[in-house]
Amino acid sequence: MMLKFRYILSKSKSKLSSTLLVVPTRTSSSKSNSNAYYSFSRHLYSHSRNAFSFSNSRVPNFRSFCTAPERDSIEYDVVIVGAGPAGLSAAIRLKQMCREKNSDLSVCVLEKGAEVGAHILSGNVFEPRALDELLPQWKQQEAPITTPVSSDKFWFLTKDRAISLPCPFNNKGNYVISLSQLVRWMGAKAEELGVEIYPGFAASEILYDANNKVIGIGTNDMGISKDGSKKENFQRGVEVKGRITLLAEGCRGSLSEKIMKKYNLREKGGAEHQTYALGIKEVWEIDEEKHQPGAVFHTLGWPLDHKTYGGSFLYHMKDKQISIGFVVALNYQNPFMSPYEEFQKLKQHPAIKPFLEGGTVIQYGARTLNEGGFQSIPYPVFPGGALIGCSAGFLNVPKIKGTHTAMKSGMLAAEVTFSVLNEGLDMDMYWDALRNSWVWEELYKARNYRPAFEYGLIPGLALSGLEHYILKGRHSFTLKHGKPDHEATNAAQLHSPIHYPKADGVLSFDVSTSLHRSNTNHEHDQPPHLRLRDPKIPELVNLPVFAAPESRYCPARVYEYVADEQNQLKLQINAQNCLHCKACDIKDPKQNIEWTVPEGGGGPGYSVM
């Protein structure tokens, strides 16, 4: 009989034939999103053949065909959501163990970005500890890690001065890198080991069996108009099922948040709420005579007030490039504050400005990061899978590093997953493995730095200095975090509006100009992925009580209040601008904004972040 099914929708959204065709072989994860869709289609074809007596234990089973309304379904041993450091480390470690133990597991990694690395943004002074364990020959294998830290400076900024402080960071042996470039390299290494990586597929839902156990994920439907109607190129999403599902979505992952709530993982792990910061970053190309490869600068103080935790970084990369960024804790109180505009002010500081003058901005982006640390780690295991990396939150705040801990969490989860699938052990062993690892030891020692700043900048510096130089985490007390970030926002009447200077187009820029540099793109005619739980709250609460904070905390001008025909201000959501930073999902005062995944392949297109 003739087998038929729908091909997966390509990035171009063109309608593909539902008749089986032989398509090109799977391409590298760094290739175009369109190729990824074709390669996934090829696997659907091969799986369908497998279902009809083409025996091969390595090939996942193809379960259904799109001649019916049901979705196509593929089964793997392990499904990983997110091709970041944690997800790729887990995939690589799984395949390594298969070779070590003469076993075989099918491993699939789904990535919502158009290509691996497209949605990855980080500082990044990289500590190679986990990579040394995972891929010890990384130097010989030409990993994009070539600029060792050459100097380390820590400044307290006033409006006009930079006061040198003792540097609390020990970056000897670390490297200044682009994390988006590193994960591309890791993606290639994973594919060499036999991992299947599919960029451009957004995991939009969790699949459960009759016993409430997670059995995989579903990708979202493609080709749906804003009004919900099916366009000519409509294609159903795909069910990607796994015996184990690992969620590596990064900070504030939408599926991870649902899993934590469904299984009460914070309560089960005795964790506090997570607390977050928003990081905004630019990569510049500067004059060669100003370039100091490997030089690292961190600052505290101006332009933030003493009640707001945050700071900046300036890292000299290779090829005359520097990354400059501004990080603001999202428990700030003043609703008139704009993290984006504070970043523009920072670049005018006398200690920062000379580095940038005569330079050119190459790329812009923003992303939230977990700052809860040890106190906020949830129980990471759920029926059928686990949370890894920043989905759970393993950032070491005083180090300002989370890549190495995220990678290690993925490696530990992989080792336990292998034992579960081959030896019948329990996934709960991942929790034990974490608590017996250097990740746990490191985060425990660092647990009191971030909550120390709940008392203000100066007390925070004093307490963190005591912790760093004397106590070093060797005591029994653990400070608690303050209010959840969305509850920390004060009513507008308690503050005065902040008037930010107009962008000069040289060092400071308007949001539209910066957004263009992020290479952000979404299919315009699709359902909005930023949803209001109650559409009345913006006009009834956010605008009159908090003076429309969403129009300022968003670094991409997604949220604007515009006048209607009756001259009444209404919230307009420009979802096509979204950088996928997740600040709105975190900071909205009434938690009224729900961030969901748009069509796969949409969002920023980072290459050097």
N, C-alpha and C positions, 0 to 999 in steps of 0.2 A: 504494500500500500504506500501511497505517497504521504510522507510526513510533512506537516505544515505548521509553522508558527510565525509569530511576528518577530522581526528583528528588533533589537533595542534601538531606540531613537538616537541618531547621531547628533553631534553638537550643532550641526547646521540645521537640525530639525527637519531635514528632508524625509519624506515618507519612503521607507525601505520596503522592498518586496517581502511578502510573507512566505514566498516559496523558498525552500532551502537552497542556499548557494554556498560554494566554498569561498571563504573570504581570506584575506592575507593573514599570515601568521602573527602571533601576539607580538606587539612592539614593546620597546622599553618604556618604562613609566615616564620618561622625560619627553616622549612623543606627544603628539596632539591628542586632545580629548576625543576627537572624532575617531582616531585610530583605536582608542580604548573601547569605544562602543562597538566597532567592528570586531575587535578581538573577543569581547564578551559574547558577541553573537556567534563567533566561531566556536566558543566553548559550549554554547547552547546546542550547536549542531553536533559537536563531538559527544556531548552527554546524551543526546537523543539516540545516536548510534549505539552508545553503550547500553542504553535501555533495551536495545534489540540485539542482544547476544554478542556485542563486541566487548568481550570480557577484558577488563583492566582494572585492578584494584585501586590504582592510583587516581583514576578519573572519577570525580564526584558524579552522583546519580542525577540524571535529568528526570523530573517527576511529572511535569505537565506541559501541555502545548497551548498556544494562544489561539487555537481554533475555537476555544470556548472563552467565556468572559474571565475565567480564572487567570491569575498571573503565572508567568513562567516561574519555575522553581528549580534551584540548583542546590545540591547538598555538598558541603565540605565537612571535613573533620573539625576545622577551626575557622571561624569567621572573625576578622579583626576590623573594627570600624575606626578609621583614621590612620593615614600614612604619615604620622609625625614620628618623633624620636621614640616614643614608647611603643607605638604600634609596629613600627619597622623592627625595633629591637626584639620584640616578642616573636615576630615572624621569622627573623633570622635565627634566633636561638632555637625555635622549634625545629627548623630544618637542619640546624647543626646537630641537634640531638638525634634526629632521624638517621643521620649519617653515622653518628657515634654508636648508636644502638642497633644499627641495621634494621631500622623500621621505616615506615612511610606514613606520613599524614598529609592530607591535602589542606593547604592553607591559602585563604583568600583575604586580601586587604582591600577594603573599599575606601575611597577618598572623594570627598565632595568637591574638592578643587579641580580645576580643569587639568592640572597635572600635579604630580607629586611636588610639594614645596610651594605651590601657588598661594596657599593660605598660611604659610609658616612665617611668623615674625617673632624675633627675639633680639635682645641686646646686642651681641652675645659674647661674653667672656666664657669660654668653654673649658670645663674641667674634664679631662679625658679619662677619668677613672673607670667609668662604666664601659667606655669604648675599648679601653685597654683589655678589659675582661672579655668583651664580646668579639672583637676583631683585633687581636694583638698585632697583626701585621698592617695596621691601617696606614702607617707612614709609607711602607713599601708599596701599598696598593693605591697610593696617590689620592688619599682623602683630602678634601679641600680645607685642610687645617695646617696652615703654613706660616702664620704670623704669631710667634710667641709674645706674651706680654713682656714689654721692655721696661715699663715704669708704671707706678701706681700712685695717684695723687687723690687726696680727699679734701674738698673745700667746703667751707661754710660761707654761703653768699649773703652779703647785704646788698642793698640796691646798687652800690658803686664799688664794692670791694669783694675780693675772694680771700678769705682767711684760711690758711693752711692748718689742717688738723691731723693728728696722728692717724695714719691709714689703718682702718680695721680689717682690710681685706688682705688676704695672702694669696696673690695670684701667680706666684712663682710656679712654673710648669703648666700654666694655663695658656689659652690661645684666644686671639680675637678672630672671630669667624662670622660668616653668614650662615645662620641655621637653615635657611631655605635651600642653600646650596648643599649643605651637609646631608639633609634628608634626601635630596635627589641622588646623591652618591650612595646613601644607604639603600634607597629603593633599587638601584641597579644591583647592589650586592645581594639583596633579598631575591631578586629575580634570577640571578645566577644560581641560587640554591634551589630554585623551583617554586618560589612563592608567586602566586597569581595576584597582581596588583591592578586595580581598575579605578583610575581617576575618572572624575566626572559623574560618579554615582553617589547621590545623597541618600543616606540611610534616614528614612523618615518615620519609621515605626518599629517597635519591638514585636516579634512574633512569639506567641506562647502556645504551649500545648494544653491539654485538658486539665493538667495538674498545676497550671500556673508556672510552669518552668519555661525559661527562655529557650527558644529553639532557633533563633536567628533574627534577621532583620528584613524589613521590606523597603525597597527604594521607592521614591515618589513617582507618581505618574508624570509623564511628559506630554507637552502639547495641550495644556489646558489654558483657556483664556481667563482673564481677570474676573469675568462674570461666572466662571465655573463651567462654561460650556466646552465641549471637546472641539479642538481645532482639527484641521485636515490631517495634521501629522501626529495625532494623538497616539500614544503608546502606553500601555499599562506598565506599572512598575514591576520589579522582579522580586521574588522571594529568595533570599540567600540564606539557606539554613545551615546551621553548624551544630555539631555535638557539643562544642563549647563556643561561646561568643565572648570576645574581649572588646570592651569599649575603651577606645583611646582617642576620644573626640577632642581632647584639650580642655582648657578652662571653660566651665559652665556649658559642657556638652548637653544638648537638648535631650537626647535619649538617656544620658547618664543621670540627669536630674530627675527624670521620670522614674528611672529604676530605683534611685535612692529613696524617693518618696513611696513608691509602691511597696518596697520591702523594708522600709524604716531603717535604712542602713546607718544613718547618723545616730539614731537612738541605739541601735544594736552595737555600734562601736564606741558608744559613750562620747561621741564627738559634739563639739560646739558647732554653731552655724559657720559657714565659710565666710571669710571676708576677702575683699578684692581690691585691686588697683587697676587703673587704666593706664596703659603705656602707649605713648604716641612717639613715632620715630621717623626720622628722615635719614637717608644716605646721601652724602654730598661727595662730589669730587672737588678737591681743593688744590691750591698751588703746591707744587712739589717742594718748594723751600719751607713750607709750613708743615709738611707731612712728617710724622714721627711714627713709623710702623711699630705697632704694639703698645703705644702709649695709652694709658687708661686713666680717665678722670671721672670722679663721682662728686656730686654736690648735694648739699642740703640747704634749706633756708629759702631766700628770695628766689622766685616771686611769690612763694606761698606764705601764708600767715603762720603763726606759731601754733595754731590749733589744727593745722592740716598736715598730715603726714605725706611725704613725697620727696622727690629729688630728681636729679638729672644725671645723665651719663654722656660721655663723649669718648668714643673708642676709635683709635686710628687703625684702620684695616689695611689691606694691601692695595696696590695700584692707585695710590693717592686718594683713596676713599676713606671717609670717616662716617661712623654712624653716631648720630646725636639723638637723644631721646629724653622724654619727660614722663615721669611716672607719678600719678596722683592717687592716693588711697580714696576709694569710693565711699568712705564714710565721712567725707567732708560735709560741713554743715551749711555753708552759704549757697543757696540755690542760684544766686546770680553768678557764681563762678563758672568759667568755661575752661576746662583743662586745655582745649585746643589753643585758646587765646593766651593762656598762661605760658604755654610752650613758645608761642611767637614772641612774647615778652622776654623770655629767657635768652633767646638768641641775640638780643640787643645788649646783654650784660657785657661790661668792659673786659671781663676775663674770657668770654665765649666768642664775642664778635670777631676778634682778630683771626681766629681759625677759619671762619666762614667767608670773610670778605674776599671777593674775587673768585669764589667757588660757585658751583652749580649743583642744584638738587637733582638727584637721579631718581629717587623713589621716596614715596611717603606711605605710611600705613599706621594702623592702630590695633591694639588687642588688649583684652583684659587678662589679668594674671591672678592666681590664687595667692593670698597672703596669710591664710589662716594657719598654715604650718601644722605642727604636731597636734595642737588642740582640735583641729578641724578635720582630721583624717577619718572618714567613715569606715565602717566595716566594708571591705572591698569585694566581698564575694556574694553573689546572688545565685539562685537556682539556675544552673545552666551557663554560668559565666562569671566574669569579674571586671572590675574597674581598674584601669592602669593609667599611669602618667598623670597629667593634670586633670583628667576626668575625676580623679580622687583628690589630687592636690598635694604634691610633694615638694613644692618650692621651698628652698632654704632662704628665708628673707634676708638675714644679715649677710649672706654670701651673694645675694641677688642672683642666684643660680637655681635652676630646676631641671635643666636638660639631663644632667648626669643621674639625678635621682629618678626622673621619669623613665630613662632608659633602663636603669636597674630594676625598677618595678615591673617593666615589661619582660625583662629576662627572667625574673623570679616567677612571674605568672606563666611564662612559657614552660619553664621546667616543671611546675606543678601540673600544668595542662597535659604535658607529655605523660606524666605518671598517672594522671587520671584516665587518659584514653588507652594507655598500654598496660597499666598494672591495676586498674580498678580502684585507685586511691581517691580521696575526697578533695574537692576543690578548696575546701576550707583550709587546707594546708598552706595556701597562698598567704593567708593572714599570719600564720605562724612563721612562714619564711620571711615575710616583711619585718616582723618584730624581732627576728634574729639576724637581720642584715645591717650593714653599715648605713643604709637609708634611715632606719629607725633611730640608730644611735646618733646620727648627725642631726636629725630633726629634733630629737629630744633635747640635745644640748642647746639648740637654737630657739627653743620654744618661747622664751620670755622676751625676745627682742621686740617683735612687732607689738604685742599688747602693752609694752612699756610706754609706747608713744600715745596711748590713750590719755595719758596725763598731760600731754602737750610736748612741744619740741624740746625744750630745755630739760625738763624732768626725764623725758625719753632718752636724751643723749646721756644724761648722768646714769640712769639705770642700765642702759645698754653698755656703757663703758665699764661699769662695775661687773656686769655679766661677762663681758669679753675678756677683761684683764685679770679678774680675781676669781669670781665664782665659777665661770666656765661650765655652767649647767650642772655642777655637782652639788645640787641641793634638792630638797623635796618639793618646794612650793612651785606651783604653776599658775602664772597670771592668766586671767580670763580676758576674752575679747569684749568689747563694748557692744553697743546695739548693732543689729544687722544694718548693712550699708543703706538700705532704702529707708530705714527708720531714722537715720541720723540727719536727714535733711530737715533744716528748720523752715518754719513759715517765713515767707518773704518779708513780712512786716518787721522781723527782727534784724534785718540787714539792709544796707544801702546798696543800690545798683552799682555795678562795676562798669566803668566806661573804659573800654579797651581802645588803644590807638589803631588807626586805620593801617592796614598792611602796606608796606612800602614796596613790595614786589621784588625786593633785593634779598633781604634776610627774612622778612616775614611775609606771609602769603594768605590770601583768602582761602576759604575751604574749597571752593570750586577748583582753584588752581592745584591745590594739594591733592584733591580727589582724582584729578586727571592723572597724576603721577603714580597713583596706586594701581592703575590698569584695571580698575573695577568695572565689571560689566555684568548685567543681568538681562535676560530676555524680558523686555518691557511688558509684553502681554502675557502675564502669568498671574496666578492668585498671589496676593501679598503674603510674604512669609513673616511679616511683623503684624501680629494680631492683637487687637484690643479685647480684653475679656469683657469690658463694659465700655461701649463707645461714648458714654456720657461723661465718664470721669475726667477726661482732659479739659472739657469746658466747665465742668462743675467743681473740680477740685484742683487739678494741676495748674490751671491758668490763674484763678483767683487767689488760691492759698499759697502756691509755691512759685508763682510768676513764670510758669512754663519752663521748668528746668530741663525738659527733654530737648528743647531747642538749643541748649548750651552744653549738656554733658555728652551729646552725640558728636563725635569728631568727623562726621561726614554729612552733616545737615540733612539727615533723614527726616527729622521732625521739624515742621514749620507751622506756625499759626498764621492763617491768612483770612482776610475778611470775606464774608459771603455777600450775597445780594442785599441783605439787611444790615451790612456793615458789622456783623457779629464775627468775632474771631473763632475760627474752627481749626482743629488740628488736621494738617495735611501730612501724609506719610509718603516720603519719596523713597520707596523701598529699593529702587534701582541703584541708589547711592550706597547701600549698606556695605560696610567693610567686614562684617561678621565679627565685630569686636565684642559683642554681647553686653556692652555697657547699659543699654536700655533695659535688658532683661534683669539686670542687677539693681540699677539705681532708681527706677521708677518708684516714686513714693508710695504708691498703692499697689505695686506689683501687678499693674494692669496690662503690661506689655508682655506678650509671649513670643519669644524668638523661636521660629521653626525653620527648617531647611528650605531654601528655594530649590528650583530645578538644579540638578547636578551640573557642575561646570561654571556656575555663576559665582560672583564675588570678586575679590581682588586677584591680581595676577602678579604676585611678588616673585622677584628673581634674585635679589641681592639682600633681602631682609633677614 
